[in-house]
Amino acid sequence: MFPVWFFMIMIGIIGYLLYLTRPNEDSFVVISRNGLRKMQGWFRGRVSGRG
């Protein structure tokens, strides 16, 4: 069994890494635009009979 302090340190490290690598608002806009383009291309392919 691991001691409690081990889990507390692991949670702290994971939280800190998630904080450092968090997306900012600009990247959310880019991700949403790319996702929208992919979905539009997929729908167009389905409508035209390709894909």
Buried (B, 14 or more C-beta within 10 A) or exposed (E): EEEEEEEEEEEEEEEEEEEEEEEEEEEEEEEEEEEEEEEEEEEEEEEEEEE
